[in-house]
Amino acid sequence: MKIAGRIGRAVLVLAALLPAPGIRAREEAEALVAPVRGPSTYSGSDVVQPSATERNSDRAGITTFSAPHYPPTRRDSLIEHQFGEDLADPYRWLEADVRSSSEVASWVAQQNAASSAYLAQLPGRDALRDKIRSLFAYERFSLPRKAGTRYFYTRNSGLQNQAVLQVREGLDGEGRILVDPNTWEAKAGEGLRTLDAWVPSPGGNLVALTQQRDGSDWRTVRVVDVASGKMLDERLEWANDTAIGWVGDAGFLYARYPEPPAGEAYRAQVFDKAIWFHRVGTPQSADIRVFATPDHRDWNHRVSVSSDGRWAVILSSASTLPRRTVQVISLARGKAQDWTPVPIAPEMTDDWKFVEGVGDRLWFITNARAPHYRLVRVDLDRGGKGGFAISDVIGEKDDTLDAGRIVGNRLILSYLQHGSSYAVVTDLKGRPKRAITVGAIGAASGFGGRPGDPETFYQFSSFNQPPSIFRLDMRTGTATPFAVPRLPFNPDDYIVEQRSFPSKDGTRVPMYVVRKRSLAAASRAAPTLLYGYGGFDVALTPGYSAVRMAWLEAGGVFALANIRGGGEFGRAWYDAGRLGNKQNSFDDFIAAGEYLLKEGIAAKGGLAIQGGSNGGMLVAAVINQRPDLFAAANPDVGVMDMLRFDRFTSGRFWVDDYGSPSREADWRVLRAYSPYHNIRPRADYPAILVTTADTDDRVVPAHSFKYVAALQAADLGARPHLLRVEAQAGHGPGKPVDKVIANGADVLAFLAKWTGLALE
């Protein structure tokens, strides 16, 4: 990766300092599915290899399509009486785990065979695959992390399936490979292992890393000796949604669940999460439990350790709603067996985000008595016996304080404003020092580091700009390029606009529109892909995707709508799209599609929609409400049965966003838009490619299975309604690059076929 190209001037849009779910993290989720040919049973190794005829179909000019043949699906007569209504659930048998039910496995294999046969006919699929591959073929780095005198980072030479963890001695040292996950062999019972998180010890002598299993949310924690590069023997199992907080170089804190029942790891609800201390060189059985809430078995816990190693901060939550309790532990008080949590915020009424600790002072961002958040400092007594005082550092402003770090002797703070973000630097008392500006529509993220560090690193990315990494000198404020990619396209050939449109109730909703500059100059309508999420207080910001860039290179338009339910405008925007207000999210997304057509941006009959997870539900729900508006759709890993979502894995955490199906008032709201329950027989539906993965244990694949079965059983017109299930994959992260490339080509070719996007 070398310095090349330039970042064009435009409106300042800075993303949150701390990485968050959203469009920047979606590239792997856009991997979608690898087709599998189905014999009589489903096997993760049954990946289709196209025949010579299929591979040459683009070049041979074959455009004759055979209609998909849907495999038969058993329909049961199950009817439940709920809140005065008889509700049929004929496909509940598809909720069984695909790994343990031969009937479900056979059904999935047949569905994959049907979708594979259809997608093999798509013109331009090979050309798209080659294009996406070329757009991935650039050197990529993660943000460096300093520990001791060493710098740690990941590097991908371009087309490696996984990035390689490297280390260098000093900033200008030569990088050497520390961990290459591409060499990890799949072992019996472990499946595909990928490198997830990695955290160096304070002295830089050890690295704790987490291995992801088959793309699921389960993690195995391992430890690497930096000097030798040797992986140590210990293996810590059943970690899930865990941070790692080093306590010196001798051990670390982490979170895990008890081992789930045999065969239930990917679908059963999980309880009794706890924080544990692990001493390096000892087995997991010797770990010491330091925090648990047996009276609240459903609570989730995450732990952080201040950079000086003096305090552990435990944040606990009961749902996705931003409400947390705060406990702190003085790590200087004896051994792990003697550590006693002290409550700072014992009631789960407000949100708390830990920023950093210096000595006996801890900084937090909180919305306690401040809907737009404020920065506070907690002064703890030196003995850590429970005394503390909270004082304001920076009070609430009109803009929402989103995140912060202490680097050197400065605070770097990120604020949300009108759906975008900006960053400022202050001293530790909150007095402004400088603003961080980037002259482009894009996202700057990172800003990691510790008190005393002379530098921080951040990356800039946009729809037409892969991540470029910069080093910011904290003393001078000077930013210099650290790693800027050489690109196979010219970013200036594309224009990124931020527009707004009125929703059904008149609310103005922002939307990014990306297309070739020549297309915009000619005011020419083109096939358009509209993306949305609208949930869980998540703000979607500009980011690069090689798959999406292939769509733009082919002459398509990409639009990203920042609909209500997301976090783009703070708490009020989020509340306006959750619980009983969820219909606002759907109205906003529908209005976005109508606007694109009305303004002549999207070609008539050429609008496709896409979304993942909550966004997959969004896509399926608006199809039911306005099937006439869209030509094609890709609901990815979506929540489709809104009346049973809380019965699987982490679904119970979503009730503050969706409501609880056990409460009648919530049930009636959910019943009104649940995608599985509101398919409209005899309506003319768009072409739909539903994608999921067999080890998705966040949104279990049964949601997609039942939804597709209902689609195929209804009379919805001549366009195809297909299912693709990817093997050894989960909710998004962890997909190897080759799957991202192949699967992205399949999905884009499907959307291009039904929107009229001509592929070379």
KOLFI-916640 format. One line per 2 residues: number of its first residue (from 0); their letters; for each residue x, y, z of C-alpha. Coordinates in steps of 0.2 Angstrom, whole numbers. Example, Ala and Ser with C-alpha at 12.3 -4.5 7.8 and 13.67 -1.06 7.14 Angstrom:
# residues 2
0> as> 62:-22:39 ~ 68:-5:36
This chain:
# residues 760
0> mk> 0:0:0 ~ 8:16:-5
2> ia> 2:34:-6 ~ -8:37:-22
4> gr> -23:47:-27 ~ -32:61:-18
6> ig> -47:64:-7 ~ -58:76:-15
8> ra> -66:91:-6 ~ -84:91:-1
10> vl> -94:92:15 ~ -86:86:31
12> vl> -94:70:37 ~ -84:61:52
14> aa> -89:45:59 ~ -89:40:77
16> ll> -72:37:84 ~ -75:20:90
18> pa> -79:6:77 ~ -98:3:77
20> pg> -109:-9:68 ~ -116:-1:52
22> ir> -111:0:34 ~ -92:0:37
24> ar> -94:-17:44 ~ -105:-24:31
26> ee> -93:-29:17 ~ -92:-46:24
28> ae> -110:-47:27 ~ -112:-43:9
30> al> -103:-60:5 ~ -121:-67:6
32> va> -120:-86:1 ~ -111:-99:-8
34> pv> -122:-111:-18 ~ -123:-129:-13
36> rg> -129:-143:-24 ~ -141:-154:-14
38> ps> -140:-172:-14 ~ -151:-180:-1
40> ty> -143:-172:14 ~ -135:-155:17
42> sg> -116:-154:19 ~ -105:-139:22
44> sd> -93:-146:9 ~ -106:-147:-5
46> vv> -101:-130:-13 ~ -106:-129:-31
48> qp> -92:-128:-44 ~ -100:-121:-60
50> sa> -98:-132:-75 ~ -88:-127:-91
52> te> -105:-123:-99 ~ -110:-112:-84
54> rn> -93:-104:-84 ~ -93:-100:-102
56> sd> -112:-94:-103 ~ -107:-76:-102
58> ra> -95:-77:-116 ~ -107:-88:-126
60> gi> -121:-75:-125 ~ -133:-87:-117
62> tt> -148:-77:-111 ~ -162:-90:-111
64> fs> -168:-93:-94 ~ -177:-108:-86
66> ap> -189:-104:-72 ~ -183:-110:-55
68> hy> -191:-126:-49 ~ -195:-125:-31
70> pp> -193:-141:-21 ~ -208:-147:-11
72> tr> -210:-141:7 ~ -220:-150:20
74> rd> -234:-139:27 ~ -241:-144:44
76> sl> -258:-139:51 ~ -251:-131:67
78> ie> -262:-117:73 ~ -260:-107:89
80> hq> -273:-96:97 ~ -265:-80:103
82> fg> -273:-64:109 ~ -290:-69:101
84> ed> -283:-74:84 ~ -280:-91:76
86> la> -262:-90:69 ~ -255:-104:57
88> dp> -237:-108:58 ~ -236:-122:45
90> yr> -217:-121:43 ~ -211:-122:62
92> wl> -203:-138:58 ~ -190:-128:49
94> ea> -184:-121:66 ~ -174:-137:69
96> dv> -155:-135:68 ~ -149:-140:51
98> rs> -135:-149:58 ~ -146:-161:68
100> ss> -161:-163:58 ~ -159:-173:42
102> ev> -176:-167:36 ~ -171:-148:37
104> as> -154:-153:30 ~ -162:-161:15
106> wv> -174:-146:12 ~ -159:-134:13
108> aq> -149:-144:1 ~ -163:-144:-11
110> qn> -166:-126:-10 ~ -148:-122:-13
112> aa> -148:-134:-28 ~ -163:-124:-35
114> ss> -155:-107:-32 ~ -138:-113:-39
116> ay> -146:-120:-55 ~ -155:-103:-58
118> la> -140:-92:-54 ~ -129:-102:-65
120> ql> -138:-95:-80 ~ -136:-76:-75
122> pg> -127:-66:-89 ~ -112:-56:-82
124> rd> -109:-67:-67 ~ -92:-71:-72
126> al> -88:-54:-77 ~ -94:-47:-60
128> rd> -83:-60:-51 ~ -68:-54:-60
130> ki> -72:-36:-57 ~ -75:-39:-38
132> rs> -59:-48:-37 ~ -49:-34:-45
134> lf> -57:-21:-33 ~ -51:-32:-19
136> ay> -34:-34:-25 ~ -25:-20:-15
138> er> -15:-20:0 ~ -25:-17:16
140> fs> -19:-13:34 ~ -28:-11:50
142> lp> -25:3:62 ~ -9:1:72
144> rk> -9:-2:90 ~ 6:2:101
146> ag> 11:-9:116 ~ 28:-6:124
148> tr> 40:-2:110 ~ 30:-13:97
150> yf> 17:-9:84 ~ 4:-22:80
152> yt> -8:-22:65 ~ -15:-33:52
154> rn> -11:-34:34 ~ -19:-42:19
156> sg> -9:-42:3 ~ -25:-41:-7
158> lq> -34:-58:-10 ~ -29:-67:6
160> nq> -44:-75:13 ~ -39:-68:30
162> av> -28:-53:36 ~ -12:-58:44
164> lq> -7:-51:61 ~ 10:-43:60
166> vr> 22:-34:72 ~ 36:-22:70
168> eg> 49:-16:82 ~ 46:3:83
170> ld> 36:13:70 ~ 49:12:57
172> ge> 54:-6:60 ~ 52:-20:48
174> gr> 35:-30:49 ~ 35:-48:53
176> il> 21:-61:53 ~ 15:-65:70
178> vd> -1:-75:67 ~ -7:-81:49
180> pn> -24:-88:51 ~ -24:-93:33
182> tw> -13:-108:39 ~ -25:-114:52
184> ea> -32:-131:47 ~ -50:-135:51
186> ka> -50:-148:65 ~ -64:-161:69
188> ge> -77:-152:79 ~ -70:-135:77
190> gl> -75:-130:59 ~ -68:-115:50
192> rt> -58:-104:62 ~ -55:-86:58
194> ld> -45:-72:67 ~ -57:-60:76
196> aw> -51:-49:89 ~ -33:-47:95
198> vp> -26:-37:110 ~ -8:-35:115
200> sp> -3:-35:133 ~ 3:-18:140
202> gg> 22:-22:138 ~ 19:-30:120
204> nl> 26:-47:125 ~ 10:-57:123
206> va> -6:-55:112 ~ -23:-62:117
208> lt> -33:-66:102 ~ -51:-73:98
210> qq> -54:-87:85 ~ -71:-87:77
212> rd> -80:-103:74 ~ -89:-105:57
214> gs> -94:-87:57 ~ -104:-89:73
216> dw> -104:-78:89 ~ -94:-91:99
218> rt> -76:-87:102 ~ -60:-97:108
220> vr> -47:-86:116 ~ -29:-90:113
222> vv> -12:-82:118 ~ 3:-79:107
224> dv> 21:-76:113 ~ 27:-61:103
226> as> 45:-65:104 ~ 44:-83:97
228> gk> 27:-82:88 ~ 22:-97:97
230> ml> 4:-100:101 ~ 3:-105:119
232> de> -7:-121:125 ~ -21:-113:134
234> rl> -38:-112:126 ~ -53:-103:133
236> ew> -69:-109:126 ~ -87:-101:126
238> an> -82:-83:125 ~ -96:-73:117
240> dt> -97:-54:114 ~ -81:-52:125
242> ai> -68:-39:127 ~ -51:-43:133
244> gw> -44:-32:147 ~ -26:-36:151
246> vg> -20:-34:170 ~ -2:-31:167
248> da> 7:-44:157 ~ 2:-59:168
250> gf> -16:-61:164 ~ -32:-54:158
252> ly> -51:-52:161 ~ -64:-59:149
254> ar> -82:-64:148 ~ -90:-81:144
256> yp> -105:-91:146 ~ -106:-109:153
258> ep> -105:-122:140 ~ -122:-124:131
260> pa> -131:-141:130 ~ -124:-153:117
262> ge> -131:-149:100 ~ -138:-132:105
264> ay> -124:-121:103 ~ -131:-112:88
266> ra> -149:-110:93 ~ -152:-111:111
268> qv> -154:-96:123 ~ -139:-92:133
270> fd> -139:-86:152 ~ -127:-84:166
272> ka> -113:-74:158 ~ -99:-69:170
274> iw> -82:-60:170 ~ -67:-71:173
276> fh> -49:-68:176 ~ -36:-79:167
278> rv> -18:-81:172 ~ -7:-85:157
280> gt> 0:-102:157 ~ -14:-110:167
282> pq> -29:-120:161 ~ -47:-113:159
284> sa> -52:-123:174 ~ -41:-112:185
286> di> -49:-96:180 ~ -57:-85:194
288> rv> -74:-79:192 ~ -74:-60:197
290> fa> -91:-54:193 ~ -108:-62:190
292> tp> -127:-58:192 ~ -136:-74:197
294> dh> -151:-63:201 ~ -151:-57:183
296> rd> -146:-72:173 ~ -151:-64:157
298> wn> -139:-49:159 ~ -124:-46:147
300> hr> -107:-40:154 ~ -92:-33:146
302> vs> -76:-28:154 ~ -63:-15:151
304> vs> -46:-11:160 ~ -39:7:161
306> sd> -23:9:151 ~ -13:11:168
308> gr> -20:-6:174 ~ -27:1:190
310> wa> -46:-1:187 ~ -58:-14:178
312> vi> -74:-6:173 ~ -89:-18:170
314> ls> -104:-12:160 ~ -120:-23:161
316> sa> -135:-22:150 ~ -151:-32:148
318> st> -156:-27:130 ~ -150:-17:116
320> lp> -158:-2:123 ~ -144:10:129
322> rr> -146:7:148 ~ -131:0:158
324> tv> -125:-2:176 ~ -107:2:180
326> qv> -96:-8:192 ~ -78:-4:195
328> is> -64:-15:203 ~ -48:-9:210
330> la> -35:-21:203 ~ -22:-15:215
332> rg> -31:-23:229 ~ -23:-40:232
334> ka> -26:-55:221 ~ -41:-59:209
336> qd> -50:-68:223 ~ -50:-52:233
338> wt> -57:-41:220 ~ -73:-33:225
340> pv> -84:-23:212 ~ -90:-6:218
342> pi> -106:1:210 ~ -104:18:202
344> ap> -121:17:193 ~ -131:2:201
346> em> -148:5:192 ~ -150:1:174
348> td> -158:18:169 ~ -145:27:159
350> dw> -132:24:146 ~ -113:24:151
352> kf> -98:23:140 ~ -81:21:147
354> ve> -68:32:140 ~ -52:30:150
356> gv> -44:30:167 ~ -29:40:174
358> gd> -24:37:192 ~ -40:38:202
360> rl> -50:47:189 ~ -61:38:176
362> wf> -70:47:162 ~ -87:42:155
364> it> -100:48:142 ~ -117:46:149
366> na> -135:52:145 ~ -140:53:163
368> ra> -150:69:164 ~ -143:73:147
370> ph> -152:65:132 ~ -138:71:120
372> yr> -125:64:132 ~ -112:73:142
374> lv> -94:69:148 ~ -91:66:166
376> rv> -77:62:177 ~ -78:50:192
378> dl> -65:53:206 ~ -63:37:216
380> dr> -55:36:233 ~ -37:30:233
382> gg> -42:14:243 ~ -55:9:231
384> kg> -67:6:245 ~ -82:13:237
386> gf> -81:32:239 ~ -83:42:223
388> ai> -88:59:216 ~ -95:63:199
390> sd> -92:80:190 ~ -96:87:173
392> vi> -81:89:161 ~ -92:94:146
394> ge> -110:97:148 ~ -124:92:136
396> kd> -124:101:119 ~ -137:102:105
398> dt> -126:89:96 ~ -125:71:103
400> ld> -108:66:111 ~ -105:49:104
402> ag> -88:43:108 ~ -71:48:116
404> ri> -53:43:119 ~ -39:50:129
406> vg> -23:50:119 ~ -7:58:125
408> nr> -14:72:137 ~ -29:76:126
410> li> -47:70:124 ~ -53:66:107
412> ls> -72:67:106 ~ -84:63:92
414> yl> -101:72:90 ~ -116:68:79
416> qh> -123:82:70 ~ -137:81:57
418> gs> -134:63:53 ~ -115:65:52
420> sy> -101:67:64 ~ -86:78:68
422> av> -72:77:81 ~ -64:89:92
424> vt> -48:89:103 ~ -49:96:121
426> dl> -38:95:136 ~ -43:84:151
428> kg> -54:98:158 ~ -64:99:142
430> rp> -56:115:136 ~ -56:115:117
432> kr> -39:114:108 ~ -43:110:90
434> ai> -55:102:78 ~ -51:87:67
436> tv> -57:90:49 ~ -58:80:33
438> ga> -62:88:17 ~ -73:75:10
440> ig> -89:65:12 ~ -83:50:21
442> aa> -80:42:38 ~ -65:45:49
444> sg> -63:32:63 ~ -51:24:75
446> fg> -41:37:86 ~ -35:23:97
448> gr> -21:26:109 ~ -17:28:128
450> pg> -13:42:139 ~ 5:48:136
452> dp> 5:42:118 ~ 13:55:106
454> et> 2:49:92 ~ -15:42:87
456> fy> -20:33:70 ~ -36:35:61
458> qf> -43:29:44 ~ -53:38:31
460> ss> -65:29:20 ~ -80:33:9
462> fn> -91:25:-4 ~ -78:28:-18
464> qp> -62:27:-7 ~ -55:12:2
466> ps> -48:15:20 ~ -33:26:20
468> if> -23:27:37 ~ -16:42:44
470> rl> -5:46:59 ~ -10:61:70
472> dm> 4:69:80 ~ -4:74:96
474> rt> 8:88:100 ~ 8:97:84
476> gt> -9:91:77 ~ -1:86:60
478> at> -9:72:51 ~ 3:62:39
480> pf> -2:47:28 ~ 3:30:35
482> av> -5:18:22 ~ -15:24:7
484> pr> -20:11:-6 ~ -16:11:-25
486> lp> -33:10:-33 ~ -39:1:-49
488> fn> -51:15:-52 ~ -52:34:-51
490> pd> -62:40:-36 ~ -65:57:-45
492> dy> -75:47:-58 ~ -89:46:-44
494> iv> -99:58:-36 ~ -106:56:-18
496> eq> -121:67:-13 ~ -131:69:3
498> rs> -149:73:-1 ~ -165:73:9
500> fp> -183:68:6 ~ -200:69:14
502> sk> -207:53:22 ~ -225:49:24
504> dg> -228:61:39 ~ -217:75:32
506> tr> -201:71:41 ~ -185:75:32
508> vp> -174:59:30 ~ -156:60:24
510> my> -149:49:10 ~ -133:46:2
512> vv> -133:44:-17 ~ -117:38:-26
514> rk> -115:36:-45 ~ -103:39:-59
516> rs> -100:58:-62 ~ -105:56:-80
518> la> -121:48:-76 ~ -126:62:-64
520> aa> -120:76:-77 ~ -132:68:-90
522> sr> -146:67:-77 ~ -149:49:-83
524> aa> -159:37:-73 ~ -151:20:-70
526> pt> -154:4:-61 ~ -152:8:-42
528> ll> -148:-2:-27 ~ -156:5:-11
530> yg> -149:0:6 ~ -156:2:23
532> yg> -155:-3:42 ~ -165:8:53
534> gf> -163:0:70 ~ -154:-2:87
536> dv> -148:15:87 ~ -135:11:74
538> al> -129:25:62 ~ -125:21:45
540> tp> -110:31:38 ~ -101:31:21
542> gy> -89:16:19 ~ -80:6:5
544> sa> -86:-10:-2 ~ -78:-19:-16
546> vr> -94:-28:-20 ~ -104:-12:-20
548> ma> -91:-3:-31 ~ -93:-17:-44
550> wl> -111:-12:-45 ~ -106:7:-47
552> ea> -93:2:-60 ~ -106:-7:-70
554> gg> -116:9:-71 ~ -128:7:-57
556> vf> -133:19:-43 ~ -131:15:-25
558> al> -141:24:-12 ~ -140:23:7
560> an> -155:29:17 ~ -153:35:35
562> ir> -170:30:41 ~ -178:32:58
564> gg> -173:19:71 ~ -155:22:67
566> ge> -143:32:77 ~ -140:46:65
568> fg> -149:60:74 ~ -148:54:92
570> ra> -160:46:104 ~ -176:55:97
572> wy> -172:48:79 ~ -169:31:87
574> da> -185:31:97 ~ -195:37:82
576> gr> -192:20:73 ~ -194:7:87
578> lg> -208:-2:97 ~ -224:6:91
580> nk> -216:18:80 ~ -208:4:69
582> qn> -219:8:54 ~ -210:25:53
584> sf> -194:15:47 ~ -204:6:34
586> dd> -212:22:28 ~ -195:31:27
588> fi> -188:17:16 ~ -203:16:5
590> aa> -202:35:3 ~ -183:34:-1
592> ge> -188:22:-16 ~ -202:34:-22
594> yl> -190:49:-21 ~ -176:40:-31
596> lk> -189:36:-45 ~ -197:53:-44
598> eg> -181:62:-46 ~ -176:52:-61
600> ia> -161:44:-52 ~ -168:26:-52
602> ak> -174:19:-69 ~ -192:15:-70
604> gg> -193:-4:-65 ~ -175:-4:-60
606> la> -175:-2:-41 ~ -168:-15:-30
608> iq> -167:-15:-11 ~ -155:-23:1
610> gg> -152:-25:20 ~ -145:-36:33
612> sn> -151:-42:50 ~ -163:-29:56
614> gg> -161:-22:38 ~ -166:-39:31
616> ml> -182:-38:41 ~ -185:-20:34
618> va> -183:-26:16 ~ -195:-41:18
620> av> -208:-30:27 ~ -208:-16:14
622> in> -210:-29:0 ~ -226:-35:9
624> qr> -232:-17:10 ~ -227:-11:-7
626> pd> -222:-25:-19 ~ -226:-14:-34
628> lf> -212:-2:-30 ~ -197:-14:-32
630> aa> -190:-25:-45 ~ -178:-35:-35
632> an> -173:-38:-17 ~ -160:-46:-6
634> pd> -165:-48:12 ~ -150:-55:21
636> vg> -149:-64:38 ~ -166:-56:42
638> vm> -178:-57:57 ~ -193:-64:48
640> dm> -204:-71:62 ~ -207:-57:73
642> lr> -218:-67:85 ~ -205:-80:90
644> fd> -188:-70:88 ~ -186:-69:107
646> rf> -185:-88:108 ~ -168:-91:100
648> ts> -150:-86:105 ~ -149:-68:108
650> gr> -166:-63:102 ~ -172:-59:120
652> fw> -160:-44:120 ~ -171:-36:106
654> vd> -187:-33:115 ~ -183:-15:119
656> dy> -182:-12:100 ~ -196:-23:94
658> gs> -207:-26:109 ~ -211:-42:118
660> ps> -222:-55:109 ~ -228:-60:126
662> re> -237:-43:128 ~ -253:-41:119
664> ad> -250:-23:114 ~ -233:-27:107
666> wr> -239:-43:99 ~ -252:-33:89
668> vl> -238:-21:82 ~ -227:-35:78
670> ra> -241:-45:70 ~ -245:-31:59
672> ys> -228:-31:50 ~ -220:-48:53
674> py> -213:-53:36 ~ -217:-71:38
676> hn> -235:-67:43 ~ -240:-54:31
678> ir> -235:-61:13 ~ -249:-55:1
680> pr> -255:-70:-9 ~ -259:-66:-28
682> ad> -249:-50:-27 ~ -235:-47:-40
684> yp> -219:-48:-29 ~ -202:-43:-35
686> ai> -188:-55:-38 ~ -181:-60:-21
688> lv> -165:-68:-16 ~ -165:-72:3
690> tt> -148:-76:10 ~ -143:-83:27
692> ad> -130:-95:34 ~ -130:-111:43
694> td> -121:-106:59 ~ -129:-89:61
696> dr> -132:-89:79 ~ -137:-71:81
698> vv> -152:-72:69 ~ -155:-90:67
700> pa> -157:-96:49 ~ -175:-103:53
702> hs> -181:-85:51 ~ -176:-86:32
704> fk> -181:-104:30 ~ -199:-101:36
706> yv> -200:-85:26 ~ -195:-93:10
708> aa> -206:-108:12 ~ -221:-96:14
710> lq> -215:-85:-2 ~ -214:-101:-13
712> aa> -231:-107:-7 ~ -240:-91:-11
714> dl> -245:-86:-29 ~ -234:-70:-31
716> ga> -231:-69:-49 ~ -218:-76:-61
718> rp> -202:-68:-54 ~ -191:-80:-43
720> hl> -190:-81:-24 ~ -175:-91:-20
722> lr> -165:-96:-4 ~ -146:-96:-3
724> ve> -138:-104:13 ~ -120:-102:15
726> aq> -110:-116:24 ~ -98:-113:39
728> ag> -103:-95:40 ~ -113:-84:52
730> hg> -121:-67:53 ~ -108:-58:43
732> pg> -90:-56:50 ~ -77:-70:47
734> kp> -81:-74:29 ~ -65:-78:18
736> vd> -62:-66:4 ~ -65:-79:-9
738> kv> -82:-82:-3 ~ -86:-63:-2
740> ia> -80:-62:-20 ~ -90:-77:-27
742> ng> -106:-73:-17 ~ -106:-55:-21
744> ad> -105:-59:-39 ~ -120:-70:-38
746> vl> -131:-58:-28 ~ -126:-43:-39
748> af> -130:-53:-55 ~ -147:-58:-48
750> la> -151:-40:-44 ~ -144:-34:-61
752> kw> -155:-46:-71 ~ -171:-40:-63
754> tg> -167:-21:-63 ~ -160:-21:-81
756> la> -142:-17:-77 ~ -132:-22:-92
758> le> -116:-32:-87 ~ -101:-34:-99
